[in-house]
Amino acid sequence: MEEFSTAKHKLSSEDYPEFIKYMGSKSKIIDFVMEGINSVYNGGYVCDLFAGSASLSGALSQQVPVHSNDIQAYSGTIAKAYLLTSSEYISIDEIISQANDIHSKNLNSLYIEIHDYNKDVSLDEFNEIEKAQQQLIFHDFQGQWQLFTKNYSGTWWSANQCLWIDAIREVAENYKGTPSYNLILSALMYAMAYSSQGTGHYAQYRDAKTESSMKDISIYRKKSVVEYFTRKYISSINQLNHLQKLPHKITTLDYKDCLNNIDNSTVYADPPYCFVHYSRFYHALETVVLYDHPNIQVKGGRFVKGRYRENRHQSPFSIKTQVSSAFSQLFKGVRETKSNLALSYSNTGMISIEKVIELAETELGPSYDLNLLTIDHKHMTLGRRLDRDREVKECLFLAKL
């Protein structure tokens, strides 16, 4: 590997495959983000402190060394797909051949009939089919690799779609420790997102309450996990066949711990803006990556509809009583490591822009030159409210030594 120069580079966004639908993603305003980072970047690592969908890793992977960090494991997997690339990936034919054998074996052992969603049924019949699949959560599966079939059949995905998710996930495990592993999981997350009957996240799935909603859900039940996975895996290999290898880092740490492990970096921070916790919206992605058979949250003696993992991460940036302190800790960590900072926030955040500026001035002190960039932007809500997107003013707080 050639030694990478720490001299300053003019950064720009590269083309990269997008793997998940992500609330608040900066992919649509990546040029604005690059403008802010360029204004404070002095060479060396760019640390993406709250990487999320890891879009910054995809955009910068061939230009500078990136330190991608997020406390969620799925984010680290996507970052590895972008940053730890290979010239030789496992062939798609080999993956699908193995998955097909696993799917066939598990399908034959399933005690309920797999519904053909091309058949016309009444609304009542449809809901009985969905309910039967949802009841699989109470079935005692003997195999290790039937987690999604057990926990998620008849929710965001049909039982047959879950069988395929489990099968591809089992195949991925055969390549753990290789770049193929990260790409298989990332392409699987893409297939999960685009075959899901939800709105792009996994907070709650839709019920068929009307003929119209039944027909709409059926459209997604017919979608092939294998086809979505195959297309994304093949197209991603073409985009990720990088020649230059840089000394990238990927960590899954709390933001404060990550800041303790950097030095003289340029930090890009994109913390949560609102009161909802991302771990609620993307718990299924965390589960497919970790595949750790988590306990499902129970309320009132019943599994919650969202089928969330117990003990999900709760970000202080999404808690009203903790958000000011969280920002203070962020600014303190930047100052103590003598790093520069580009911080994304909006005028719809948990605290006001004026308060963020006040905290930055207090914690960073007079050694830092502070500036503010703004842009009008439509923020994706992924169905959390009646409006699918809202006009917000996106801000970049820039702090440079």
N, C-alpha and C positions, 0 to 999 in steps of 0.2 A: 504493500500500500504506500502510495506517495504521501509524504508529509504535507498536510494542508496548511497553507499560509493563513495567518490570522489577520492579514491586511483587510481593510474595508472593501466590501463589494457593493455595487448597486444591485439591490435585490428586486426581483420581479416574479410574478406568479407563473409557474409552469403548468402545463396540462397534467392532470392526474385523475384517476378513476375515483368517483364518489361511491361509497359503499353503503351508507345508511341515510335515512331521512332524519335530520337532526334539528330540533327546535333551537332557534337562535343561531343557526350556522352562519359563519362569516363568508361562506363561499361566494355569495352574490356580491359582496363588497370587498373582495380580497384585494383589489387594487388600492382601495382606500386604506386598508390595514397596512399594505406594503408601503404606502406613502408615509404613514406614521412611523413604522419600524425603520425605514431608511433614514428618517430625520434624527434618530437617536443611535443608530447602529455604528459601532466603531471597530468592527472585526470580531472574530471569535465566534462563540456559540450564540445561537438564538434559542432561548429557553421558552417553550410554549407551556406556561404554568398550569393552565386548565385546558388541556388539549381537546377534550370532547371528541368530535368526529375526526380529529387529527388533520384537518384540512391544511393547516400551516405546514405540517410535515410533508404533505403531498406537494404543496406549492414550492417548497424550498429545498427539497431533497437533493438536488444536484448542484446547489450553489454554495451553501454554507453548512457547517456542522450544526445539527438541530438536537436540542435536548427536549424531547417530548415527554410531558408529565401529565398524568391525570390519576386520580385515586381509583377510577373505575378500570377494571381489567380489560374490558372490550376496547377501550380507547387505546390502551397499550398495544393490543393485537393489531388494530388498524394501522397504528403508527409503525409497527414493525413491518407490515406489508409494504408501506411506502418507503421505509428507510433501510431495511435489511433485505435488499433484493438479490436476485440470482439470475444467472444466464441459463440455468437449467431447472425448470419446474417439473413436477410430476405431471404426466400427460392427463388430459381430461378424460380420455378413454379409460385409463387405468382407474381413475377415481370413480367414475360412474359404474364401471364393471363391478368393483368391490361393493359400492353402495347398493347396487341392484340386488346382489346376492343377499346382503343384510336385510334390505327391505322385504324381499320375498320371504325370507325365513320368519321375520317378525310379523308380517301380514298373515301368514299361515297359522301363527300361534295366537292371533287376536280372537277374542271370543265374541266380538260383535261384527256385524256385516259392514263392510265399507260402502258407504252410499255413493251412488253415481249421481252427481249433481246435474247431469244432463237430462235426467228424468224429471218429468213434471210431477209435483206433489202439492198437496194443499198446504196452507199455512200451518195448520195444526200438525200435519204429518211432518213437515219440515222441522218444527220445534221439538217434536218427539225424537227425531234423528239427532238434532243438536244436543238434546238433553242426555241421550244415551252415550254420546261421545264424551260429554262433560263428566259423566259418572265414572269414567275410567280412572279418575284421580283416586277412587277408593279401591281400585283393583291392585292386587299384590303381584306386581311384575317381578319376574325372577332375574331378568337380564339387567346388567349395569347400564346398557346403552338404550334405554327406552324411557328416558326422563321426560322428553317433550310429549311423547304419546300418552304418558300417564297424566302429566300436569296441565297440558294445554290443548288437548283434543276438544274440538267443538267450541273453542274460544276464538282466538285470533286466526287459528288455522284449523282445518279439518283433521280428523284422525289420520287420513292418508298423507296429508301434507306433513304432519308431525312425524309419521313413520320415516319420511324422507329426510327431514331435518335430523332426526336421530341417526339415520344411516350414514349421512354425509359427515356428521360430527364424529362418528366412530371411525370412519376412514381417516379423517384428519389426524386422529390420535396416533396413527401409524407413522406419521411424519413429523411428530413433535420434535422441536429443536432444529428444524430446517425452515428455510423461507417458504416452502410449499405449505407448511402448517398454517402460517399466518395468512397466506393468500386464500387457502381453502376456507378458513374461518371467516375472513372478511367477505368473500364472495357469498358464503352462506348467510351472513347477516344481511347482505343485499337481497338475496332471494327471500328471506324471511320478511323483509320490509315490503317488498313489492307483491308478495302473495298474501299478505295479511289483510283481513277484512276490516281492520281498524283505520284510524285516520293518520297513521304514520308513526304513532308511538304505542306503548303498551300499558297505558293507564287503565283503560277499561275497553272491553270489546263490545260490539254492537249486538243487540238482540233483534230478532225478526218479529217486530210488533205489527207490521203491516205487510200486505202483498208486495208493496214497493220495496220495503227494506229487505224482504226475503229475496227478491230478485237481485237486488244489489249485492247482498252478501253472497249469493250463489255465484255471481260473476267472479268473486275472489276465491271462492272454494274451488272453482274450476282451474285456477291458475296453477301452472306446474312449477314446483320448487326446483325440480331438476333443470328445466329449461332456463329459468332465471339464473340459477347458479352457473350453468354451463356457459351461457353468453357472457356473464360478468367475469368469470375465471379466464376465459380465452382472451377477451378484450383487455383485461388488466395486465396479462402477461406482456402484451404488445406495448402497453404504456409504461410498464415498470422494468423493462429490460435495460437497466441503466449500466453505463460503462464506468462512470466515476463512482468510487466508493469513498465516502467521507466518514470520519469517526463519530457517527451519531450516537446518541444515548436515549434510552427509553426507560422511564421509571413510572411506578404506580404508587406515588407517595402523596400524603397530605401536603397542601401547598406550602405550609410552614417548614415541613421537613425537607421538601425539595429546595426551598430557598437556602437551607443550611448546607446544601450540597452543590452550590454553584459558586463561581467567583468571576468577577469582571465579565459578566455576560450581558446580553441584551434580553431582558425579560419581556415577553408578550403575555399579558394577563387578560383573560376574558372570563371573569367570574360570573356566576348566575346573577340574573337581574331581578328575579321575582321570587315569590314565596313558595312556588312549587319546587320540589326536589327532583332533580334529573334522575335520581335512582328509582323514582316511581315510574317515570316514563320509559326507561330503558332497562328495566330489571331483566327482561327476557334475553337481552343481548349479554348481560353479565352472566346469566345462567348458562347460555349456550357456550360461552367461552370457558367459564370455570367448570361447568358440568359437575358441580359439587353436591347435587341432590339436596338443595336447601330446604329447610322447613318453610312451608307456605303460611303466611299470616292468617290467623284465625280471629274472628270478631263475632261475639255473640254465639259462640259454639259452631260457627260455620266458616268455611274458607271464604276470604274476601273475594269479591268478584274479579278484582284485578289480579288475583293469585300472585301477590307480591312476595318476594323473599323477605323473611324476617331479618331484622337488624340491618336494614338498608342504610347506606351512608346518608347523613343529614348535613348539608352544607351550612356553615354559619352565615354565608352570604345570602341565604334564603330565610333567615330567621331575624325578625325585626329587632329583637333585643341583643343580637350578636353581630349584626352586620357592620356597625361602626368599628367595633373592636377588630373584626376580621380585616377591614381595610387598613387599620393602623398597623396590624401585624404584617400585612403585605408590604406596606411602604417601609416599615422598619427592616424587613428582610432584604429589600432592595438596597437600602442605604448601607447596611452592615456588610454586604458583599460587594459594595462599590460597583453595582450594576446600573445600567440604564433601563428605562421602563417605557413601554407603550401599553397603556391600559384602556381596554374597551369598556364602555358603559353607556347608558342611555338615559334620556329624560323620563323614562318610565320605570326606573330602577327602584330598589327597596329604599334607598336614600337619595336625596337630591344631589344634583351635580355640584351645587355650591358646597354641600357638606363634604363631598369627596375631595374637592379642591382644598377645603380647610384642613382636612386630615392629612393630605399630601404635603401641604406647606409645613404643618406641625412636625410630622415624622421625618420628612426628607431634609428639611433645614435649608439654609441659604446656599449650600454648596451646589444645589441642583438648579438648573434652568428649567422652568416649568412652562409648558405651552398646551393649548387646547385646539384640537381640530374637530369639526363637526360636519355631518352629512345627513340629509334627510333620507330615510330608509324605511322600507316596508318590512316589518319584523314578522316572521312566520310564527304562528301560534299553534299550528298542527291541530286545529279543531278544539283547542282548550276553551275558546269562547265562540260565540256565534260568528264573529269575523275571523276568517282564516289568516288574515294578516292585518297589521295595524301600522299606521304612520307613526314613526318614532324619529327622534333626532339621535343619531348614533354619534357618540363622542369618543375621541382618543385623547387621553391624558398623556402627555409626553414629558418625561423627566430625564434630563441628561446632565451628567457631571461635567 
